Amino acid sequence: MPGEPLAPGLQRTSPASSRYHLLPPALVLLAGSLAGGIQPVGLLAGSLFVAWVFGVRALLN
């Protein structure tokens, strides 16, 4: 319900915004990998770091 308060620390997010929040960092990592600037180990480490940062941010919101 629109007027119903949420529990402390929770917020409403639209499905579209939460679905695509990892897209920009993933595209940057993919572009760097395809251009030869990121090795597979760095791609894995970067992907894990981005997922961790966005995961922690989701828990804190």
Secondary structure, 3 states (H helix, E strand, C coil): CCCCCCCCCCCCCCHHHHHCCCHHHHHHHHHHHHCCCCCHHHHHHHHHHHHHHHHHHHHHC
